[in-house]
Amino acid sequence: MFAICFFAGTLSVQAETTKDNIWTIPHATPEVFYTHPAGGFYGVTTDGELFRQYPLFTDSSILIHKFAIGTAFFYVSDRGFIKASSDLVAISMYLARA
């Protein structure tokens, strides 16, 4: 008879952010934060999760950014937050809010 034992090294593991839990789990603060020359920013949270926010267009008449963390994403614009399944749907929703 034998036993296999695994030790994770920590008792508390932060769940990866997904589209199903992004609005319900607590999020760690940014540990590393960089701005991107083309606009937007990116970095890593204190629990090691990558995040980024970047403009979908460089056209100044469309002010919408995509924010992604883990496998989740949503859109931030001058017309409010947009929850959409793709960039095309987000742009359509943005333009409909004119």
C-alpha positions in Angstrom: 0.0 0.0 0.0 1.3 3.5 -0.8 0.1 7.1 -0.8 0.7 9.9 -3.1 0.9 13.3 -1.6 0.9 16.7 -3.4 1.8 19.9 -1.7 0.7 23.1 -3.4 2.8 25.4 -1.3 -0.1 27.6 -0.3 -3.5 26.9 1.3 -5.2 29.8 -0.4 -5.3 29.8 -4.2 -6.9 32.8 -6.1 -9.3 31.6 -8.8 -8.5 32.7 -12.3 -10.7 35.5 -13.5 -13.3 34.2 -16.0 -16.3 35.7 -17.7 -18.5 33.8 -15.2 -16.8 35.2 -12.1 -15.3 38.6 -13.0 -18.1 40.5 -11.3 -18.3 38.4 -8.2 -14.8 37.6 -7.0 -12.4 40.0 -5.2 -9.5 41.1 -7.4 -5.9 41.7 -6.4 -4.3 45.1 -6.8 -1.7 45.7 -9.6 1.8 44.9 -8.7 3.4 45.9 -12.0 1.8 48.5 -14.2 3.1 49.8 -17.6 1.7 52.2 -20.2 1.8 51.2 -23.8 3.0 53.7 -26.4 0.0 53.0 -28.7 -2.4 53.7 -25.8 -3.7 51.6 -23.0 -1.8 49.8 -20.3 -0.8 46.3 -19.1 0.6 44.6 -16.0 0.4 41.9 -13.4 -1.6 41.8 -10.2 -0.1 40.9 -6.8 -1.5 37.3 -7.2 0.2 36.9 -10.6 -2.8 37.5 -13.0 -2.1 39.4 -16.2 -4.3 42.3 -17.2 -4.4 44.8 -20.1 -6.5 47.6 -21.4 -6.1 48.9 -24.9 -8.1 51.0 -27.4 -10.0 49.1 -30.1 -9.6 52.0 -32.6 -7.2 54.9 -33.0 -10.1 56.9 -34.5 -10.8 59.7 -32.0 -14.6 59.5 -32.7 -14.8 56.0 -31.2 -13.6 56.0 -27.6 -13.8 52.3 -26.5 -11.1 50.2 -24.8 -11.1 46.5 -24.1 -10.1 45.5 -20.6 -8.9 41.9 -20.2 -7.9 40.0 -17.1 -7.4 36.2 -16.9 -9.8 34.8 -19.6 -12.4 37.5 -18.9 -12.9 40.8 -20.8 -15.3 43.7 -21.0 -15.3 47.1 -22.7 -14.9 50.6 -21.2 -16.1 53.6 -23.2 -17.2 57.2 -22.9 -20.7 55.8 -23.2 -20.3 53.4 -20.2 -19.3 49.8 -19.6 -20.2 47.3 -22.3 -20.4 43.5 -21.7 -20.2 41.8 -25.1 -19.0 38.5 -26.5 -16.7 40.1 -29.1 -15.1 43.3 -30.3 -17.6 43.6 -33.2 -20.6 43.2 -30.8 -19.1 45.8 -28.5 -18.6 48.3 -31.3 -22.2 47.7 -32.4 -23.5 48.3 -28.9 -21.3 51.4 -28.6 -22.6 52.9 -31.8 -26.2 52.1 -30.8 -25.7 54.2 -27.7 -25.0 57.4 -29.7 
